[in-house]
Amino acid sequence: MGNMVMSIVGARPQFIKEAVVGAAARRLGAWRHVVVHSGQHYDVNMSDIFFTQLAMPQPDYFLGIGSGSHGRQTADALARVEELLLAERPDLVLVYGDTNTTVAGALAAAKLKIPVAHVEAGIRQAPRDMPEEINRVVTDHLADRLYCCSALARKNLEAEGLGARGEVVGDVMYDLFLTLRLLFRPENMKKKFGVEERPYVLATLHRDFNVDTREPLTELLKGFAELRREYGLDVVLPVHPRTRQRLKDFALEDLTAGLRLVEPLGYVELMGLLEGCTAVVTDSGGFQKEAYFAEKRALVMMPDTGWRELVEAGWHRLCAPDAQEMTRTFAALGTSVPYPAGLYGDGTAGDRVVRALAAFLGARENR
């Protein structure tokens, strides 16, 4: 364990992904694993289940970046990470996903000539000017090793001349899903939320283009009402704080009558409801994949998705925030489509990342 890898995260989903890779690194004795939490989203709010099941340690460093504009947040993270890298001099920096912390960590390391590895590399999504898309592209071009969730992600890298750095390892979130699946207990969750008698759709909404403007949010709520009427389905909607505020701002609370609005759920509760549902309606990137893991089909309420392989396979369907289109597209989910198994690996992505990185570090030592 002579090498030291510094793993930099900045938001709750990244913290979970890091936990899977970190657990594999500790189990395999691969290196000294140091975790840095930038504080970009400082309310981690992690369930004890993650700490007990994955043996998650608290971060070694907390940088306290906090919220702010994209420029300010990225600049603050860049300066603080650079200071830490100069002090610690890790052998490699590991970053995840597409946040401002991700691109700041990659940029700080690259300028100090410290190798960078990117987990969840190669995802591409229109429009190209989205902050997350900019962060993904820049990070991939800076990184030395690119670990992809799917074959399509590596194909995206090849189109940009980065294929030689890329490797398909699978999705660490699938590792997590399989590790914790016995805890989901869908029958218990259905009873807890009062949906044991009727089939239901599980929905999540939080994207600005869906909830920050009155018209699309109105159409989405009308669409949910149509799904209830047309298909006899309950609709369970864990309400994101942003969405709850917009319902109030736009005086749309009457349109939620008949929906089962619940507070935001922890991972295990959400996965339990997912395993018991008929289908999913979502604008969450992560939840699209989790629906697939649970073999549930989804209406993806977005003009494009980073997980295009799910749409290309016909498993999920993109849909506009329009009540009539929601009803029509939901009907298409009832068509028989073979489950496209294996798109995101076999549940050993964490181990694959660690073994590949250990080989990379070993090769550098032997040069």
Contacts in CASP RR format, 6 or more apart in sequence:
PFRMAT RR
TARGET T0000
AUTHOR 0000-0000-0000
METHOD contacts of the structure
MODEL  1
MGNMVMSIVGARPQFIKEAVVGAAARRLGAWRHVVVHSGQHYDVNMSDIF
FTQLAMPQPDYFLGIGSGSHGRQTADALARVEELLLAERPDLVLVYGDTN
TTVAGALAAAKLKIPVAHVEAGIRQAPRDMPEEINRVVTDHLADRLYCCS
ALARKNLEAEGLGARGEVVGDVMYDLFLTLRLLFRPENMKKKFGVEERPY
VLATLHRDFNVDTREPLTELLKGFAELRREYGLDVVLPVHPRTRQRLKDF
ALEDLTAGLRLVEPLGYVELMGLLEGCTAVVTDSGGFQKEAYFAEKRALV
MMPDTGWRELVEAGWHRLCAPDAQEMTRTFAALGTSVPYPAGLYGDGTAG
DRVVRALAAFLGARENR
1 29 0 8 1.000
1 30 0 8 1.000
1 31 0 8 1.000
1 32 0 8 1.000
2 31 0 8 1.000
2 32 0 8 1.000
3 30 0 8 1.000
3 31 0 8 1.000
3 32 0 8 1.000
3 91 0 8 1.000
3 92 0 8 1.000
3 361 0 8 1.000
3 362 0 8 1.000
3 365 0 8 1.000
4 31 0 8 1.000
4 32 0 8 1.000
4 33 0 8 1.000
4 34 0 8 1.000
4 88 0 8 1.000
4 90 0 8 1.000
4 91 0 8 1.000
5 25 0 8 1.000
5 30 0 8 1.000
5 31 0 8 1.000
5 32 0 8 1.000
5 33 0 8 1.000
5 34 0 8 1.000
5 90 0 8 1.000
5 91 0 8 1.000
5 92 0 8 1.000
5 93 0 8 1.000
5 94 0 8 1.000
5 357 0 8 1.000
5 361 0 8 1.000
6 34 0 8 1.000
6 36 0 8 1.000
6 84 0 8 1.000
6 85 0 8 1.000
6 88 0 8 1.000
6 90 0 8 1.000
6 92 0 8 1.000
6 93 0 8 1.000
6 94 0 8 1.000
7 18 0 8 1.000
7 21 0 8 1.000
7 22 0 8 1.000
7 33 0 8 1.000
7 34 0 8 1.000
7 35 0 8 1.000
7 36 0 8 1.000
7 93 0 8 1.000
7 94 0 8 1.000
7 95 0 8 1.000
7 96 0 8 1.000
8 36 0 8 1.000
8 38 0 8 1.000
8 81 0 8 1.000
8 93 0 8 1.000
8 94 0 8 1.000
8 95 0 8 1.000
8 101 0 8 1.000
8 102 0 8 1.000
8 105 0 8 1.000
9 15 0 8 1.000
9 17 0 8 1.000
9 18 0 8 1.000
9 35 0 8 1.000
9 36 0 8 1.000
9 37 0 8 1.000
9 38 0 8 1.000
9 59 0 8 1.000
9 96 0 8 1.000
9 101 0 8 1.000
10 37 0 8 1.000
10 38 0 8 1.000
10 39 0 8 1.000
10 40 0 8 1.000
10 41 0 8 1.000
10 65 0 8 1.000
10 99 0 8 1.000
10 101 0 8 1.000
10 102 0 8 1.000
11 40 0 8 1.000
11 41 0 8 1.000
11 99 0 8 1.000
11 101 0 8 1.000
12 41 0 8 1.000
12 43 0 8 1.000
12 44 0 8 1.000
12 45 0 8 1.000
12 46 0 8 1.000
13 286 0 8 1.000
14 96 0 8 1.000
14 97 0 8 1.000
14 99 0 8 1.000
14 101 0 8 1.000
14 102 0 8 1.000
15 37 0 8 1.000
15 44 0 8 1.000
15 46 0 8 1.000
16 46 0 8 1.000
16 50 0 8 1.000
16 173 0 8 1.000
16 176 0 8 1.000
16 267 0 8 1.000
17 96 0 8 1.000
17 97 0 8 1.000
17 119 0 8 1.000
17 120 0 8 1.000
17 172 0 8 1.000
17 173 0 8 1.000
18 35 0 8 1.000
18 94 0 8 1.000
18 96 0 8 1.000
19 50 0 8 1.000
19 54 0 8 1.000
19 56 0 8 1.000
19 176 0 8 1.000
20 54 0 8 1.000
20 172 0 8 1.000
20 173 0 8 1.000
20 175 0 8 1.000
20 176 0 8 1.000
20 179 0 8 1.000
20 349 0 8 1.000
20 350 0 8 1.000
21 94 0 8 1.000
21 119 0 8 1.000
21 172 0 8 1.000
21 350 0 8 1.000
21 353 0 8 1.000
21 354 0 8 1.000
22 33 0 8 1.000
22 35 0 8 1.000
22 354 0 8 1.000
23 54 0 8 1.000
23 55 0 8 1.000
23 56 0 8 1.000
24 30 0 8 1.000
24 350 0 8 1.000
24 351 0 8 1.000
24 353 0 8 1.000
24 354 0 8 1.000
25 31 0 8 1.000
25 33 0 8 1.000
25 354 0 8 1.000
26 33 0 8 1.000
26 55 0 8 1.000
28 351 0 8 1.000
28 354 0 8 1.000
28 355 0 8 1.000
28 358 0 8 1.000
30 354 0 8 1.000
30 355 0 8 1.000
30 357 0 8 1.000
30 358 0 8 1.000
31 91 0 8 1.000
31 357 0 8 1.000
31 358 0 8 1.000
31 361 0 8 1.000
34 60 0 8 1.000
34 61 0 8 1.000
34 88 0 8 1.000
34 90 0 8 1.000
35 57 0 8 1.000
35 59 0 8 1.000
35 60 0 8 1.000
35 61 0 8 1.000
36 59 0 8 1.000
36 60 0 8 1.000
36 61 0 8 1.000
36 62 0 8 1.000
36 63 0 8 1.000
36 81 0 8 1.000
36 84 0 8 1.000
37 44 0 8 1.000
37 59 0 8 1.000
37 61 0 8 1.000
37 62 0 8 1.000
37 63 0 8 1.000
38 63 0 8 1.000
38 64 0 8 1.000
38 65 0 8 1.000
38 77 0 8 1.000
38 80 0 8 1.000
38 81 0 8 1.000
38 101 0 8 1.000
38 104 0 8 1.000
39 62 0 8 1.000
39 63 0 8 1.000
39 64 0 8 1.000
39 65 0 8 1.000
39 66 0 8 1.000
39 101 0 8 1.000
40 65 0 8 1.000
40 66 0 8 1.000
40 67 0 8 1.000
40 73 0 8 1.000
40 77 0 8 1.000
40 99 0 8 1.000
40 100 0 8 1.000
40 101 0 8 1.000
41 66 0 8 1.000
41 67 0 8 1.000
42 64 0 8 1.000
42 65 0 8 1.000
42 66 0 8 1.000
46 56 0 8 1.000
47 266 0 8 1.000
47 267 0 8 1.000
47 268 0 8 1.000
49 180 0 8 1.000
49 183 0 8 1.000
49 267 0 8 1.000
49 268 0 8 1.000
50 56 0 8 1.000
50 267 0 8 1.000
53 179 0 8 1.000
53 180 0 8 1.000
53 183 0 8 1.000
54 176 0 8 1.000
54 179 0 8 1.000
61 84 0 8 1.000
63 77 0 8 1.000
63 80 0 8 1.000
63 81 0 8 1.000
63 84 0 8 1.000
64 80 0 8 1.000
65 73 0 8 1.000
65 76 0 8 1.000
65 77 0 8 1.000
65 80 0 8 1.000
65 101 0 8 1.000
66 73 0 8 1.000
66 76 0 8 1.000
67 73 0 8 1.000
70 100 0 8 1.000
70 131 0 8 1.000
71 100 0 8 1.000
73 100 0 8 1.000
74 100 0 8 1.000
74 103 0 8 1.000
74 104 0 8 1.000
75 104 0 8 1.000
77 100 0 8 1.000
77 101 0 8 1.000
77 104 0 8 1.000
77 105 0 8 1.000
78 104 0 8 1.000
78 105 0 8 1.000
78 107 0 8 1.000
78 108 0 8 1.000
81 104 0 8 1.000
81 105 0 8 1.000
81 108 0 8 1.000
81 109 0 8 1.000
82 108 0 8 1.000
82 111 0 8 1.000
82 112 0 8 1.000
85 93 0 8 1.000
85 108 0 8 1.000
85 109 0 8 1.000
85 112 0 8 1.000
85 114 0 8 1.000
86 112 0 8 1.000
89 114 0 8 1.000
90 114 0 8 1.000
91 114 0 8 1.000
91 115 0 8 1.000
91 361 0 8 1.000
91 364 0 8 1.000
92 114 0 8 1.000
92 115 0 8 1.000
92 116 0 8 1.000
92 117 0 8 1.000
92 357 0 8 1.000
92 360 0 8 1.000
92 361 0 8 1.000
93 105 0 8 1.000
93 106 0 8 1.000
93 108 0 8 1.000
93 109 0 8 1.000
93 114 0 8 1.000
93 115 0 8 1.000
93 116 0 8 1.000
93 117 0 8 1.000
94 116 0 8 1.000
94 117 0 8 1.000
94 119 0 8 1.000
94 357 0 8 1.000
95 101 0 8 1.000
95 102 0 8 1.000
95 105 0 8 1.000
95 106 0 8 1.000
95 116 0 8 1.000
95 117 0 8 1.000
95 118 0 8 1.000
95 119 0 8 1.000
95 139 0 8 1.000
95 143 0 8 1.000
96 102 0 8 1.000
96 118 0 8 1.000
96 119 0 8 1.000
96 120 0 8 1.000
97 118 0 8 1.000
97 119 0 8 1.000
97 120 0 8 1.000
97 123 0 8 1.000
97 135 0 8 1.000
97 136 0 8 1.000
97 139 0 8 1.000
98 120 0 8 1.000
98 123 0 8 1.000
98 132 0 8 1.000
98 133 0 8 1.000
98 135 0 8 1.000
98 136 0 8 1.000
98 139 0 8 1.000
99 132 0 8 1.000
99 135 0 8 1.000
100 131 0 8 1.000
100 135 0 8 1.000
102 118 0 8 1.000
102 135 0 8 1.000
102 139 0 8 1.000
103 134 0 8 1.000
103 135 0 8 1.000
103 138 0 8 1.000
103 139 0 8 1.000
103 142 0 8 1.000
105 116 0 8 1.000
106 116 0 8 1.000
106 118 0 8 1.000
106 138 0 8 1.000
106 139 0 8 1.000
106 142 0 8 1.000
106 143 0 8 1.000
107 138 0 8 1.000
107 142 0 8 1.000
109 115 0 8 1.000
109 116 0 8 1.000
110 116 0 8 1.000
110 142 0 8 1.000
110 143 0 8 1.000
115 144 0 8 1.000
115 145 0 8 1.000
115 360 0 8 1.000
115 364 0 8 1.000
116 139 0 8 1.000
116 142 0 8 1.000
116 143 0 8 1.000
116 144 0 8 1.000
116 145 0 8 1.000
117 143 0 8 1.000
117 144 0 8 1.000
117 145 0 8 1.000
117 146 0 8 1.000
117 147 0 8 1.000
117 353 0 8 1.000
117 357 0 8 1.000
117 360 0 8 1.000
118 139 0 8 1.000
118 140 0 8 1.000
118 143 0 8 1.000
118 145 0 8 1.000
118 146 0 8 1.000
118 147 0 8 1.000
119 147 0 8 1.000
119 172 0 8 1.000
119 353 0 8 1.000
120 147 0 8 1.000
120 148 0 8 1.000
120 149 0 8 1.000
120 171 0 8 1.000
121 136 0 8 1.000
121 139 0 8 1.000
121 140 0 8 1.000
121 143 0 8 1.000
121 146 0 8 1.000
121 147 0 8 1.000
121 148 0 8 1.000
121 153 0 8 1.000
121 157 0 8 1.000
121 166 0 8 1.000
122 136 0 8 1.000
122 140 0 8 1.000
122 146 0 8 1.000
122 148 0 8 1.000
122 153 0 8 1.000
122 154 0 8 1.000
122 156 0 8 1.000
122 157 0 8 1.000
122 162 0 8 1.000
123 136 0 8 1.000
123 149 0 8 1.000
123 153 0 8 1.000
123 156 0 8 1.000
123 306 0 8 1.000
123 307 0 8 1.000
124 133 0 8 1.000
124 136 0 8 1.000
124 137 0 8 1.000
124 153 0 8 1.000
124 156 0 8 1.000
124 306 0 8 1.000
125 132 0 8 1.000
125 133 0 8 1.000
125 304 0 8 1.000
125 305 0 8 1.000
125 306 0 8 1.000
125 308 0 8 1.000
126 133 0 8 1.000
126 303 0 8 1.000
126 304 0 8 1.000
127 133 0 8 1.000
127 304 0 8 1.000
128 134 0 8 1.000
128 137 0 8 1.000
137 160 0 8 1.000
140 146 0 8 1.000
140 157 0 8 1.000
140 160 0 8 1.000
140 162 0 8 1.000
141 160 0 8 1.000
141 162 0 8 1.000
143 165 0 8 1.000
144 165 0 8 1.000
144 360 0 8 1.000
145 165 0 8 1.000
145 166 0 8 1.000
145 167 0 8 1.000
145 356 0 8 1.000
145 357 0 8 1.000
145 360 0 8 1.000
146 157 0 8 1.000
146 162 0 8 1.000
146 163 0 8 1.000
146 165 0 8 1.000
146 166 0 8 1.000
146 167 0 8 1.000
147 166 0 8 1.000
147 167 0 8 1.000
147 169 0 8 1.000
147 349 0 8 1.000
147 352 0 8 1.000
147 353 0 8 1.000
147 356 0 8 1.000
148 154 0 8 1.000
148 157 0 8 1.000
148 166 0 8 1.000
148 167 0 8 1.000
148 168 0 8 1.000
148 169 0 8 1.000
148 170 0 8 1.000
149 168 0 8 1.000
149 169 0 8 1.000
149 170 0 8 1.000
149 171 0 8 1.000
149 344 0 8 1.000
149 349 0 8 1.000
150 168 0 8 1.000
150 170 0 8 1.000
150 171 0 8 1.000
150 307 0 8 1.000
150 309 0 8 1.000
150 343 0 8 1.000
150 344 0 8 1.000
151 168 0 8 1.000
151 309 0 8 1.000
152 308 0 8 1.000
152 309 0 8 1.000
152 312 0 8 1.000
153 168 0 8 1.000
154 163 0 8 1.000
154 166 0 8 1.000
154 167 0 8 1.000
154 168 0 8 1.000
157 163 0 8 1.000
157 165 0 8 1.000
157 166 0 8 1.000
167 356 0 8 1.000
168 345 0 8 1.000
169 345 0 8 1.000
169 349 0 8 1.000
169 350 0 8 1.000
169 352 0 8 1.000
169 353 0 8 1.000
169 356 0 8 1.000
170 344 0 8 1.000
170 345 0 8 1.000
170 346 0 8 1.000
170 347 0 8 1.000
170 349 0 8 1.000
170 352 0 8 1.000
171 289 0 8 1.000
171 344 0 8 1.000
171 345 0 8 1.000
171 347 0 8 1.000
171 349 0 8 1.000
172 349 0 8 1.000
172 350 0 8 1.000
172 353 0 8 1.000
173 286 0 8 1.000
173 289 0 8 1.000
173 290 0 8 1.000
173 293 0 8 1.000
173 344 0 8 1.000
174 289 0 8 1.000
174 293 0 8 1.000
174 344 0 8 1.000
174 345 0 8 1.000
174 347 0 8 1.000
174 349 0 8 1.000
175 347 0 8 1.000
175 348 0 8 1.000
175 349 0 8 1.000
175 350 0 8 1.000
177 271 0 8 1.000
177 290 0 8 1.000
177 293 0 8 1.000
177 294 0 8 1.000
178 347 0 8 1.000
180 267 0 8 1.000
180 268 0 8 1.000
180 271 0 8 1.000
181 271 0 8 1.000
183 268 0 8 1.000
184 268 0 8 1.000
184 271 0 8 1.000
184 272 0 8 1.000
184 274 0 8 1.000
184 275 0 8 1.000
185 272 0 8 1.000
186 272 0 8 1.000
186 273 0 8 1.000
186 274 0 8 1.000
186 275 0 8 1.000
186 276 0 8 1.000
187 196 0 8 1.000
188 272 0 8 1.000
189 269 0 8 1.000
189 272 0 8 1.000
189 273 0 8 1.000
189 275 0 8 1.000
189 276 0 8 1.000
190 196 0 8 1.000
190 273 0 8 1.000
190 276 0 8 1.000
192 269 0 8 1.000
193 236 0 8 1.000
193 260 0 8 1.000
193 262 0 8 1.000
193 273 0 8 1.000
194 260 0 8 1.000
195 234 0 8 1.000
195 236 0 8 1.000
195 260 0 8 1.000
195 273 0 8 1.000
198 232 0 8 1.000
198 233 0 8 1.000
198 234 0 8 1.000
199 232 0 8 1.000
199 233 0 8 1.000
199 234 0 8 1.000
199 277 0 8 1.000
199 278 0 8 1.000
200 233 0 8 1.000
200 234 0 8 1.000
200 235 0 8 1.000
200 236 0 8 1.000
200 260 0 8 1.000
200 277 0 8 1.000
200 278 0 8 1.000
201 224 0 8 1.000
201 227 0 8 1.000
201 233 0 8 1.000
201 234 0 8 1.000
201 235 0 8 1.000
201 236 0 8 1.000
201 277 0 8 1.000
201 278 0 8 1.000
201 279 0 8 1.000
201 280 0 8 1.000
201 281 0 8 1.000
202 236 0 8 1.000
202 270 0 8 1.000
202 273 0 8 1.000
202 274 0 8 1.000
202 277 0 8 1.000
202 279 0 8 1.000
202 280 0 8 1.000
202 281 0 8 1.000
203 224 0 8 1.000
203 235 0 8 1.000
203 236 0 8 1.000
203 237 0 8 1.000
203 280 0 8 1.000
203 281 0 8 1.000
203 282 0 8 1.000
204 237 0 8 1.000
204 238 0 8 1.000
204 240 0 8 1.000
204 281 0 8 1.000
204 282 0 8 1.000
204 283 0 8 1.000
204 284 0 8 1.000
204 287 0 8 1.000
205 211 0 8 1.000
205 217 0 8 1.000
205 220 0 8 1.000
205 237 0 8 1.000
205 240 0 8 1.000
205 243 0 8 1.000
205 281 0 8 1.000
205 282 0 8 1.000
205 283 0 8 1.000
205 301 0 8 1.000
206 240 0 8 1.000
206 242 0 8 1.000
206 243 0 8 1.000
206 283 0 8 1.000
206 284 0 8 1.000
207 283 0 8 1.000
207 301 0 8 1.000
207 302 0 8 1.000
209 216 0 8 1.000
210 216 0 8 1.000
210 217 0 8 1.000
210 220 0 8 1.000
210 283 0 8 1.000
210 301 0 8 1.000
210 321 0 8 1.000
211 217 0 8 1.000
211 240 0 8 1.000
211 242 0 8 1.000
211 243 0 8 1.000
211 246 0 8 1.000
212 242 0 8 1.000
212 246 0 8 1.000
214 250 0 8 1.000
214 252 0 8 1.000
216 321 0 8 1.000
217 243 0 8 1.000
217 246 0 8 1.000
217 247 0 8 1.000
217 250 0 8 1.000
217 252 0 8 1.000
217 321 0 8 1.000
218 250 0 8 1.000
218 252 0 8 1.000
218 255 0 8 1.000
219 321 0 8 1.000
219 322 0 8 1.000
219 323 0 8 1.000
219 326 0 8 1.000
220 301 0 8 1.000
220 321 0 8 1.000
220 323 0 8 1.000
220 326 0 8 1.000
221 252 0 8 1.000
221 255 0 8 1.000
221 256 0 8 1.000
221 259 0 8 1.000
222 255 0 8 1.000
222 323 0 8 1.000
223 323 0 8 1.000
223 326 0 8 1.000
223 327 0 8 1.000
224 235 0 8 1.000
224 237 0 8 1.000
224 259 0 8 1.000
224 281 0 8 1.000
224 326 0 8 1.000
225 255 0 8 1.000
225 258 0 8 1.000
225 323 0 8 1.000
226 323 0 8 1.000
226 324 0 8 1.000
226 326 0 8 1.000
226 327 0 8 1.000
227 233 0 8 1.000
227 235 0 8 1.000
227 281 0 8 1.000
227 326 0 8 1.000
227 327 0 8 1.000
227 330 0 8 1.000
228 234 0 8 1.000
228 235 0 8 1.000
228 258 0 8 1.000
228 259 0 8 1.000
230 327 0 8 1.000
231 330 0 8 1.000
233 278 0 8 1.000
234 260 0 8 1.000
235 258 0 8 1.000
235 259 0 8 1.000
235 260 0 8 1.000
235 281 0 8 1.000
236 259 0 8 1.000
236 260 0 8 1.000
236 262 0 8 1.000
236 273 0 8 1.000
236 277 0 8 1.000
237 256 0 8 1.000
237 259 0 8 1.000
237 260 0 8 1.000
237 261 0 8 1.000
237 262 0 8 1.000
238 262 0 8 1.000
238 263 0 8 1.000
238 264 0 8 1.000
238 265 0 8 1.000
238 270 0 8 1.000
239 247 0 8 1.000
239 261 0 8 1.000
239 262 0 8 1.000
239 263 0 8 1.000
239 264 0 8 1.000
240 264 0 8 1.000
241 264 0 8 1.000
246 252 0 8 1.000
247 253 0 8 1.000
247 256 0 8 1.000
265 273 0 8 1.000
270 287 0 8 1.000
270 290 0 8 1.000
271 290 0 8 1.000
271 294 0 8 1.000
274 280 0 8 1.000
274 290 0 8 1.000
274 291 0 8 1.000
274 294 0 8 1.000
274 296 0 8 1.000
275 294 0 8 1.000
277 296 0 8 1.000
278 296 0 8 1.000
279 296 0 8 1.000
279 297 0 8 1.000
279 298 0 8 1.000
279 299 0 8 1.000
279 330 0 8 1.000
279 333 0 8 1.000
280 287 0 8 1.000
280 288 0 8 1.000
280 291 0 8 1.000
280 296 0 8 1.000
280 297 0 8 1.000
280 298 0 8 1.000
280 299 0 8 1.000
281 298 0 8 1.000
281 299 0 8 1.000
281 301 0 8 1.000
281 326 0 8 1.000
282 288 0 8 1.000
282 291 0 8 1.000
282 298 0 8 1.000
282 299 0 8 1.000
282 300 0 8 1.000
282 301 0 8 1.000
283 300 0 8 1.000
283 301 0 8 1.000
283 302 0 8 1.000
285 305 0 8 1.000
285 306 0 8 1.000
285 307 0 8 1.000
286 307 0 8 1.000
287 298 0 8 1.000
288 298 0 8 1.000
288 300 0 8 1.000
288 305 0 8 1.000
288 307 0 8 1.000
288 310 0 8 1.000
288 316 0 8 1.000
289 307 0 8 1.000
289 310 0 8 1.000
289 344 0 8 1.000
291 297 0 8 1.000
291 298 0 8 1.000
291 316 0 8 1.000
292 298 0 8 1.000
292 307 0 8 1.000
292 310 0 8 1.000
292 315 0 8 1.000
292 316 0 8 1.000
292 343 0 8 1.000
292 344 0 8 1.000
293 344 0 8 1.000
295 339 0 8 1.000
297 315 0 8 1.000
297 316 0 8 1.000
297 317 0 8 1.000
297 333 0 8 1.000
297 334 0 8 1.000
297 337 0 8 1.000
298 310 0 8 1.000
298 315 0 8 1.000
298 316 0 8 1.000
298 317 0 8 1.000
298 333 0 8 1.000
299 316 0 8 1.000
299 317 0 8 1.000
299 319 0 8 1.000
299 326 0 8 1.000
299 329 0 8 1.000
299 330 0 8 1.000
299 333 0 8 1.000
300 310 0 8 1.000
300 311 0 8 1.000
300 316 0 8 1.000
300 317 0 8 1.000
300 318 0 8 1.000
300 319 0 8 1.000
301 319 0 8 1.000
301 320 0 8 1.000
301 321 0 8 1.000
302 318 0 8 1.000
303 318 0 8 1.000
303 320 0 8 1.000
304 318 0 8 1.000
305 311 0 8 1.000
305 316 0 8 1.000
305 318 0 8 1.000
307 316 0 8 1.000
309 340 0 8 1.000
309 343 0 8 1.000
310 316 0 8 1.000
310 340 0 8 1.000
310 343 0 8 1.000
311 317 0 8 1.000
311 318 0 8 1.000
313 337 0 8 1.000
313 340 0 8 1.000
313 343 0 8 1.000
314 337 0 8 1.000
314 340 0 8 1.000
315 337 0 8 1.000
315 339 0 8 1.000
315 340 0 8 1.000
317 329 0 8 1.000
317 332 0 8 1.000
317 333 0 8 1.000
319 325 0 8 1.000
319 326 0 8 1.000
319 329 0 8 1.000
END
